[in-house]
Amino acid sequence: MGYADTLFDLTGKVVVVTGGSRGLGRQMAFGAAHCGADVVIASRDFESCATTAKEIADATGRSVMPFAVHVGRWDQLDGLTDAVYERFGRADVLINNAGMSPVYDSASDINEKMFDAVVNLNLKGPFRLSILFGERMQQAGGGVIINVSSTGSIRPAPWILPYAAAKAGLNALTEGLALTLGPTVRVNTLMSGPFYTDVSKHWDLESTKKATKAHALQRAGDPPEIIGAALYLMSDASSYTSGATLRVDGGIP
């Protein structure tokens, strides 16, 4: 193995990715498996998880487990944790990637059910999973938690208010969990900007292209461009990084 291969090696590790069947989660799951990790793909849609799991296993030869879970529902999360440890006996990396931001016409259209659903999935679920996995990681002597946030948390636009608030909470949670679970468990935020994932099908692409001209790279990201930053945080390459926020956003001013 070359120097870089060793630095980013995940052989023997188990990586759990929520929202792992599509979008950025799918890319990160593939990246982990290509670096030697066994992977758990978790989302609400089991068929989608199973399809992605098979694709990753076929491409990399790694063991991949699909698991259906609603991250926004507190009482389902013990089941995910227990299933991972029953199957693999360990978890080395948790990537809290599942999230959503419902579309609405005006702020007055946001009702309590919508607001609570956004907070539950983007903030409450990651908190609960971080504690469930993080405490077992502590007992095992180490681990990594990555909270996938959004630049919307620091640039809150009118059309993502509940989402922006939840992701801002996730940013704060990262710093608190780094202290709570340290020194053996590292916790960091991977803050993504606009990427052309399946979600972008609902965007006004012309407006997006116009807006990203103000960014340093003057474009939105392609999904595979998240992998390098994610692997850095997953691996020993970031062994002295905890409580940090890594922005992958094309240079939003």
C-alpha positions as CSV (number, residue, x, y, z in Angstrom):
1,M,0.0,0.0,0.0
2,G,1.2,3.5,-0.8
3,Y,1.3,6.3,1.8
4,A,-2.1,7.7,0.9
5,D,-3.7,4.3,0.8
6,T,-2.5,3.6,4.3
7,L,-3.6,7.0,5.6
8,F,-7.1,6.6,4.4
9,D,-7.4,2.8,4.9
10,L,-10.7,1.6,6.5
11,T,-10.0,-2.1,6.3
12,G,-11.7,-3.9,9.2
13,K,-13.9,-0.9,10.0
14,V,-17.7,-0.8,10.0
15,V,-19.3,2.4,8.7
16,V,-23.0,3.2,9.3
17,V,-24.6,5.7,6.9
18,T,-28.1,7.0,7.5
19,G,-29.7,8.3,4.3
20,G,-27.2,6.0,2.6
21,S,-29.2,4.8,-0.3
22,R,-29.1,7.9,-2.4
23,G,-27.5,11.3,-2.9
24,L,-24.4,12.2,-0.8
25,G,-25.0,9.3,1.6
26,R,-24.7,6.8,-1.3
27,Q,-21.4,8.4,-2.4
28,M,-19.9,8.3,1.1
29,A,-21.0,4.7,1.5
30,F,-19.3,3.7,-1.8
31,G,-16.2,5.7,-0.8
32,A,-15.9,3.9,2.6
33,A,-16.3,0.4,1.0
34,H,-13.7,1.2,-1.7
35,C,-11.3,2.0,1.2
36,G,-12.0,-1.4,2.8
37,A,-14.9,-0.8,5.2
38,D,-18.0,-2.9,5.6
39,V,-21.0,-0.7,5.4
40,V,-24.5,-0.4,6.8
41,I,-27.0,1.4,4.5
42,A,-29.9,2.8,6.5
43,S,-33.0,4.7,5.4
44,R,-36.8,4.4,5.4
45,D,-37.0,2.6,2.1
46,F,-35.7,-0.9,2.5
47,E,-35.8,-1.7,-1.2
48,S,-33.7,1.3,-2.0
49,C,-31.2,0.3,0.8
50,A,-31.0,-3.3,-0.5
51,T,-30.4,-2.1,-4.1
52,T,-27.6,0.2,-3.0
53,A,-26.2,-2.4,-0.7
54,K,-26.0,-4.9,-3.6
55,E,-24.4,-2.4,-5.9
56,I,-21.7,-1.6,-3.3
57,A,-21.0,-5.2,-2.5
58,D,-20.8,-6.1,-6.2
59,A,-18.4,-3.2,-6.9
60,T,-16.1,-3.6,-3.8
61,G,-16.5,-7.1,-2.4
62,R,-17.3,-5.7,1.0
63,S,-20.1,-6.9,3.3
64,V,-23.0,-4.4,3.1
65,M,-26.1,-4.5,5.3
66,P,-29.3,-2.7,4.3
67,F,-31.6,-1.6,7.2
68,A,-34.9,0.1,7.2
69,V,-35.3,2.8,9.9
70,H,-36.9,6.2,10.2
71,V,-34.2,8.3,11.8
72,G,-36.8,10.9,12.9
73,R,-38.5,8.3,15.2
74,W,-36.6,7.9,18.5
75,D,-38.1,4.5,19.3
76,Q,-36.7,2.9,16.1
77,L,-33.1,3.9,16.7
78,D,-32.2,1.3,19.3
79,G,-33.1,-1.3,16.7
80,L,-30.6,0.0,14.2
81,T,-27.9,0.1,16.8
82,D,-28.6,-3.4,18.0
83,A,-28.8,-4.8,14.5
84,V,-25.4,-3.4,13.6
85,Y,-23.7,-4.8,16.6
86,E,-25.5,-8.2,16.2
87,R,-24.3,-8.4,12.6
88,F,-20.8,-7.0,12.8
89,G,-20.0,-6.8,16.5
90,R,-18.7,-3.2,16.2
91,A,-19.3,0.2,14.6
92,D,-16.4,2.5,13.9
93,V,-18.0,5.3,12.0
94,L,-21.5,6.8,12.2
95,I,-22.5,9.2,9.5
96,N,-25.6,11.1,10.4
97,N,-26.6,12.0,6.8
98,A,-30.4,11.5,6.7
99,G,-32.2,14.8,6.3
100,M,-35.0,16.6,4.5
101,S,-36.2,20.1,3.8
102,P,-39.9,20.3,2.7
103,V,-40.9,22.9,0.1
104,Y,-43.3,25.6,1.1
105,D,-44.6,28.8,-0.6
106,S,-44.4,31.1,2.4
107,A,-43.4,30.9,6.1
108,S,-47.0,31.0,7.1
109,D,-47.5,27.6,5.4
110,I,-45.1,26.0,7.9
111,N,-47.3,24.1,10.3
112,E,-46.3,22.4,13.6
113,K,-46.3,18.9,12.1
114,M,-43.9,20.0,9.3
115,F,-41.6,21.8,11.7
116,D,-41.4,18.9,14.1
117,A,-40.8,16.4,11.3
118,V,-37.8,18.4,10.0
119,V,-36.3,18.9,13.5
120,N,-36.9,15.2,14.4
121,L,-35.0,13.9,11.3
122,N,-32.3,16.5,11.1
123,L,-31.5,17.0,14.7
124,K,-33.2,14.8,17.3
125,G,-32.4,11.5,15.4
126,P,-28.7,12.3,15.0
127,F,-28.5,13.2,18.7
128,R,-30.0,9.9,19.7
129,L,-27.9,7.8,17.3
130,S,-24.8,9.6,18.4
131,I,-25.4,8.7,22.0
132,L,-26.4,5.1,21.2
133,F,-23.4,4.5,19.0
134,G,-21.0,6.9,20.7
135,E,-21.2,5.2,24.1
136,R,-20.5,1.8,22.6
137,M,-17.6,3.3,20.6
138,Q,-16.3,4.7,23.9
139,Q,-16.5,1.3,25.5
140,A,-14.6,-0.2,22.5
141,G,-11.9,2.4,22.8
142,G,-12.6,4.7,19.8
143,G,-14.8,5.7,16.9
144,V,-15.9,8.5,14.6
145,I,-19.2,10.4,14.2
146,I,-19.8,12.7,11.2
147,N,-22.8,15.0,11.3
148,V,-23.7,16.1,7.7
149,S,-24.9,19.6,7.9
150,S,-25.6,22.3,5.3
151,T,-24.4,25.8,4.5
152,G,-28.0,26.7,5.0
153,S,-27.3,26.5,8.7
154,I,-25.1,29.6,8.4
155,R,-26.8,31.2,5.4
156,P,-30.5,30.6,6.2
157,A,-32.6,31.4,3.2
158,P,-36.4,32.1,3.6
159,W,-37.3,28.8,1.9
160,I,-35.4,26.5,4.3
161,L,-36.2,28.0,7.7
162,P,-37.0,24.8,9.8
163,Y,-34.1,23.0,8.0
164,A,-31.6,25.7,8.6
165,A,-32.5,25.9,12.3
166,A,-32.2,22.1,12.7
167,K,-28.9,22.0,10.9
168,A,-27.6,25.0,13.0
169,G,-28.5,22.9,16.0
170,L,-26.6,20.0,14.5
171,N,-23.5,22.2,14.2
172,A,-23.8,23.0,17.9
173,L,-24.4,19.4,18.8
174,T,-21.2,18.4,17.1
175,E,-19.1,20.6,19.3
176,G,-20.9,19.4,22.4
177,L,-20.7,15.8,21.5
178,A,-17.0,16.1,20.7
179,L,-16.5,17.1,24.4
180,T,-19.0,14.6,25.7
181,L,-17.6,11.5,23.9
182,G,-13.9,12.6,23.7
183,P,-11.1,11.8,23.9
184,T,-11.7,8.4,22.3
185,V,-14.6,9.3,20.0
186,R,-14.1,12.1,17.4
187,V,-17.1,14.1,16.3
188,N,-17.1,16.5,13.3
189,T,-19.4,18.3,11.0
190,L,-19.3,17.9,7.3
191,M,-21.0,20.9,6.0
192,S,-22.2,20.5,2.4
193,G,-23.2,23.2,-0.1
194,P,-25.3,22.8,-3.2
195,F,-24.8,19.4,-4.9
196,Y,-26.6,18.1,-8.0
197,T,-28.2,15.1,-6.3
198,D,-31.7,13.7,-6.8
199,V,-33.0,16.5,-4.6
200,S,-31.8,19.1,-7.1
201,K,-34.4,17.9,-9.6
202,H,-36.8,20.1,-7.7
203,W,-34.6,23.2,-8.0
204,D,-34.9,26.1,-10.4
205,L,-31.6,25.2,-12.1
206,E,-31.2,28.5,-13.9
207,S,-31.5,30.3,-10.6
208,T,-29.0,27.9,-9.0
209,K,-26.5,28.5,-11.8
210,K,-26.9,32.2,-11.4
211,A,-26.5,32.1,-7.6
212,T,-23.4,29.9,-7.7
213,K,-21.6,32.4,-9.9
214,A,-21.0,34.3,-6.7
215,H,-19.2,31.2,-5.2
216,A,-15.4,30.8,-5.5
217,L,-15.8,27.8,-7.8
218,Q,-18.8,29.3,-9.6
219,R,-20.8,26.1,-9.7
220,A,-22.7,23.5,-7.7
221,G,-20.9,20.3,-6.8
222,D,-21.1,16.8,-8.4
223,P,-22.0,14.2,-5.8
224,P,-18.6,12.3,-5.9
225,E,-16.9,15.5,-4.9
226,I,-18.1,14.9,-1.3
227,I,-16.1,11.6,-1.0
228,G,-12.6,13.0,-0.3
229,A,-13.7,15.2,2.6
230,A,-15.8,12.4,4.0
231,L,-12.9,9.9,3.9
232,Y,-10.7,12.4,5.6
233,L,-13.1,12.6,8.5
234,M,-13.7,8.9,8.6
235,S,-10.1,7.8,8.6
236,D,-7.0,8.3,10.7
237,A,-6.0,11.1,8.3
238,S,-8.1,13.3,10.7
239,S,-6.8,11.8,14.0
240,Y,-6.3,15.2,15.5
241,T,-9.6,16.7,14.3
242,S,-12.6,16.8,16.5
243,G,-15.4,19.3,17.1
244,A,-14.6,20.8,13.7
245,T,-16.6,21.9,10.7
246,L,-15.4,21.1,7.3
247,R,-17.2,23.1,4.6
248,V,-17.5,21.5,1.1
249,D,-19.5,24.2,-0.7
250,G,-17.5,25.5,-3.6
251,G,-16.5,28.6,-1.6
252,I,-19.8,30.3,-0.6
253,P,-18.9,33.8,0.5
